[in-house]
Amino acid sequence: MRIGEIARLVGISARSIRHYHRIGVMDEPARTSGGYRDYDVADLARIARIAFLSDSGVPLREIGAMLDADTVASPDAAADLAAIRDGIDEQIAQLTRQRDRLDVIARRAADGLPPGLLPEPVTRALDICKADAADDPELVALVDREHDMLDLVALNGDFPEALARSYVAIGADADRRRDYLDLLAGFQRIHGRRPAEVEPEIARLVETLVGDDDIRALVTGATDGQTPEEVVESGGADSNGPTLEQLLPDAAQREVVGRTLHALDVIP
């Protein structure tokens, strides 16, 4: 049988068979007087096995040893096959995760929302806050920055339900939206200043945060479900995600958050 016939019977290309020869997983058969490779039934069976193993995920360079009768039943071969299967399981999990995320992105795009995993109600609430701040470009930019920070939290894992509820409540109440926007503006005013220089503003911001359950959850919502000890150990953030220092590198702003958590007995 010629190489083209073998390729047709096995369902692969002649190029694949030549590649098998090139890497040594399949010996070349004797050639006819005209210089053509002449394959027999044993060659056909081996090529079919190679194609089957390759299609099953076994690397080509490992197939030669695997087809050795003394190797197939060995513990090493079983371990190699298990490792290949584990790799396929990981690929399946990754592809499933990618498919699920694409479904989320598609739904968000259909609803006019940007890509990401930030819950839709939170995005809608922030949009309402931006509309309220439309006359102040700097305040709109602060809301956009808040959106980016929240998106980082969502992209890193499950978005805290308490935090989501807080933003929904803020979006639904004009007074809370006003307090929220005032908080953002206040945080911006103390940025870059030493805490001692802006002590009255820090105290005012802490009072605002502590005074309303939903406004307060902007700080405490990220610690939802954690004990005070866990908050201290983790720095108030998931160990796999950005730390408080990374999200709030400014010392005065961190002072507001720290005092708020302390006032609420979230941290000692």
Contacts in CASP RR format, 6 or more apart in sequence:
PFRMAT RR
TARGET T0000
AUTHOR 0000-0000-0000
METHOD contacts of the structure
MODEL  1
MRIGEIARLVGISARSIRHYHRIGVMDEPARTSGGYRDYDVADLARIARI
AFLSDSGVPLREIGAMLDADTVASPDAAADLAAIRDGIDEQIAQLTRQRD
RLDVIARRAADGLPPGLLPEPVTRALDICKADAADDPELVALVDREHDML
DLVALNGDFPEALARSYVAIGADADRRRDYLDLLAGFQRIHGRRPAEVEP
EIARLVETLVGDDDIRALVTGATDGQTPEEVVESGGADSNGPTLEQLLPD
AAQREVVGRTLHALDVIP
1 9 0 8 1.000
1 38 0 8 1.000
1 39 0 8 1.000
1 40 0 8 1.000
1 43 0 8 1.000
1 44 0 8 1.000
2 36 0 8 1.000
2 37 0 8 1.000
2 38 0 8 1.000
2 39 0 8 1.000
3 14 0 8 1.000
3 17 0 8 1.000
3 18 0 8 1.000
3 36 0 8 1.000
3 37 0 8 1.000
3 39 0 8 1.000
4 14 0 8 1.000
5 39 0 8 1.000
6 14 0 8 1.000
6 17 0 8 1.000
6 39 0 8 1.000
6 43 0 8 1.000
6 44 0 8 1.000
6 47 0 8 1.000
7 13 0 8 1.000
7 14 0 8 1.000
7 16 0 8 1.000
7 17 0 8 1.000
9 44 0 8 1.000
9 48 0 8 1.000
10 44 0 8 1.000
10 47 0 8 1.000
10 48 0 8 1.000
10 51 0 8 1.000
11 51 0 8 1.000
12 47 0 8 1.000
12 51 0 8 1.000
16 51 0 8 1.000
17 26 0 8 1.000
17 47 0 8 1.000
19 60 0 8 1.000
20 26 0 8 1.000
20 47 0 8 1.000
20 50 0 8 1.000
20 60 0 8 1.000
21 27 0 8 1.000
21 28 0 8 1.000
23 60 0 8 1.000
23 61 0 8 1.000
24 64 0 8 1.000
25 50 0 8 1.000
25 60 0 8 1.000
25 61 0 8 1.000
25 63 0 8 1.000
25 64 0 8 1.000
26 43 0 8 1.000
26 46 0 8 1.000
26 47 0 8 1.000
26 50 0 8 1.000
28 37 0 8 1.000
29 37 0 8 1.000
29 38 0 8 1.000
29 39 0 8 1.000
29 40 0 8 1.000
29 43 0 8 1.000
30 37 0 8 1.000
30 38 0 8 1.000
31 37 0 8 1.000
31 38 0 8 1.000
32 38 0 8 1.000
39 47 0 8 1.000
46 67 0 8 1.000
49 67 0 8 1.000
50 60 0 8 1.000
50 63 0 8 1.000
50 64 0 8 1.000
50 67 0 8 1.000
53 63 0 8 1.000
53 66 0 8 1.000
53 67 0 8 1.000
54 60 0 8 1.000
54 63 0 8 1.000
57 84 0 8 1.000
57 88 0 8 1.000
58 66 0 8 1.000
58 81 0 8 1.000
58 84 0 8 1.000
59 84 0 8 1.000
62 80 0 8 1.000
65 71 0 8 1.000
65 77 0 8 1.000
66 72 0 8 1.000
66 77 0 8 1.000
66 80 0 8 1.000
71 77 0 8 1.000
101 117 0 8 1.000
104 116 0 8 1.000
104 117 0 8 1.000
105 115 0 8 1.000
105 116 0 8 1.000
108 114 0 8 1.000
108 115 0 8 1.000
108 116 0 8 1.000
108 120 0 8 1.000
109 115 0 8 1.000
111 120 0 8 1.000
113 120 0 8 1.000
113 123 0 8 1.000
114 123 0 8 1.000
116 151 0 8 1.000
116 154 0 8 1.000
116 155 0 8 1.000
117 151 0 8 1.000
117 154 0 8 1.000
117 155 0 8 1.000
117 157 0 8 1.000
117 159 0 8 1.000
118 147 0 8 1.000
118 150 0 8 1.000
118 151 0 8 1.000
118 154 0 8 1.000
118 159 0 8 1.000
119 154 0 8 1.000
119 159 0 8 1.000
119 164 0 8 1.000
121 164 0 8 1.000
121 167 0 8 1.000
121 168 0 8 1.000
122 150 0 8 1.000
122 159 0 8 1.000
122 163 0 8 1.000
122 164 0 8 1.000
122 167 0 8 1.000
122 168 0 8 1.000
123 147 0 8 1.000
124 171 0 8 1.000
125 167 0 8 1.000
125 168 0 8 1.000
125 170 0 8 1.000
125 171 0 8 1.000
125 172 0 8 1.000
126 143 0 8 1.000
126 146 0 8 1.000
126 147 0 8 1.000
126 150 0 8 1.000
126 167 0 8 1.000
128 171 0 8 1.000
128 177 0 8 1.000
129 143 0 8 1.000
129 170 0 8 1.000
129 171 0 8 1.000
129 177 0 8 1.000
129 180 0 8 1.000
129 181 0 8 1.000
130 140 0 8 1.000
130 143 0 8 1.000
130 144 0 8 1.000
132 174 0 8 1.000
132 177 0 8 1.000
132 178 0 8 1.000
132 181 0 8 1.000
133 139 0 8 1.000
133 140 0 8 1.000
133 143 0 8 1.000
133 181 0 8 1.000
134 140 0 8 1.000
138 188 0 8 1.000
139 181 0 8 1.000
139 184 0 8 1.000
139 185 0 8 1.000
142 184 0 8 1.000
142 185 0 8 1.000
142 187 0 8 1.000
142 188 0 8 1.000
143 181 0 8 1.000
143 184 0 8 1.000
146 184 0 8 1.000
149 247 0 8 1.000
150 159 0 8 1.000
150 163 0 8 1.000
150 167 0 8 1.000
152 241 0 8 1.000
152 242 0 8 1.000
152 247 0 8 1.000
153 159 0 8 1.000
153 160 0 8 1.000
153 163 0 8 1.000
153 222 0 8 1.000
153 242 0 8 1.000
156 238 0 8 1.000
156 240 0 8 1.000
156 241 0 8 1.000
156 242 0 8 1.000
157 238 0 8 1.000
157 240 0 8 1.000
160 221 0 8 1.000
160 222 0 8 1.000
160 224 0 8 1.000
161 224 0 8 1.000
162 217 0 8 1.000
162 220 0 8 1.000
162 221 0 8 1.000
162 224 0 8 1.000
163 217 0 8 1.000
163 218 0 8 1.000
163 221 0 8 1.000
163 222 0 8 1.000
163 224 0 8 1.000
165 214 0 8 1.000
165 217 0 8 1.000
166 214 0 8 1.000
166 215 0 8 1.000
166 216 0 8 1.000
166 217 0 8 1.000
166 218 0 8 1.000
166 221 0 8 1.000
167 218 0 8 1.000
169 176 0 8 1.000
169 214 0 8 1.000
170 176 0 8 1.000
170 177 0 8 1.000
170 180 0 8 1.000
170 214 0 8 1.000
170 215 0 8 1.000
171 177 0 8 1.000
173 214 0 8 1.000
176 212 0 8 1.000
176 214 0 8 1.000
176 215 0 8 1.000
179 208 0 8 1.000
179 212 0 8 1.000
179 215 0 8 1.000
180 215 0 8 1.000
180 218 0 8 1.000
182 208 0 8 1.000
183 205 0 8 1.000
183 208 0 8 1.000
183 209 0 8 1.000
183 215 0 8 1.000
183 218 0 8 1.000
186 201 0 8 1.000
186 205 0 8 1.000
187 205 0 8 1.000
187 253 0 8 1.000
187 256 0 8 1.000
189 198 0 8 1.000
189 201 0 8 1.000
190 198 0 8 1.000
190 201 0 8 1.000
190 202 0 8 1.000
190 205 0 8 1.000
190 250 0 8 1.000
190 252 0 8 1.000
190 253 0 8 1.000
190 256 0 8 1.000
191 250 0 8 1.000
191 252 0 8 1.000
191 253 0 8 1.000
192 250 0 8 1.000
192 251 0 8 1.000
192 252 0 8 1.000
193 252 0 8 1.000
194 251 0 8 1.000
194 252 0 8 1.000
195 202 0 8 1.000
195 251 0 8 1.000
195 252 0 8 1.000
195 255 0 8 1.000
198 252 0 8 1.000
202 252 0 8 1.000
202 255 0 8 1.000
202 256 0 8 1.000
202 259 0 8 1.000
205 256 0 8 1.000
206 256 0 8 1.000
206 259 0 8 1.000
206 260 0 8 1.000
206 263 0 8 1.000
208 215 0 8 1.000
209 215 0 8 1.000
209 216 0 8 1.000
209 218 0 8 1.000
209 219 0 8 1.000
209 256 0 8 1.000
209 260 0 8 1.000
210 216 0 8 1.000
210 260 0 8 1.000
210 263 0 8 1.000
210 264 0 8 1.000
216 260 0 8 1.000
216 264 0 8 1.000
219 257 0 8 1.000
219 260 0 8 1.000
219 261 0 8 1.000
220 260 0 8 1.000
220 261 0 8 1.000
220 264 0 8 1.000
220 266 0 8 1.000
222 236 0 8 1.000
222 237 0 8 1.000
223 231 0 8 1.000
223 236 0 8 1.000
223 261 0 8 1.000
223 266 0 8 1.000
226 234 0 8 1.000
226 236 0 8 1.000
228 265 0 8 1.000
228 266 0 8 1.000
228 267 0 8 1.000
228 268 0 8 1.000
231 261 0 8 1.000
231 266 0 8 1.000
231 267 0 8 1.000
232 267 0 8 1.000
232 268 0 8 1.000
235 243 0 8 1.000
235 244 0 8 1.000
236 244 0 8 1.000
237 243 0 8 1.000
237 244 0 8 1.000
237 247 0 8 1.000
244 254 0 8 1.000
244 257 0 8 1.000
245 254 0 8 1.000
248 254 0 8 1.000
248 257 0 8 1.000
258 267 0 8 1.000
261 267 0 8 1.000
262 268 0 8 1.000
END
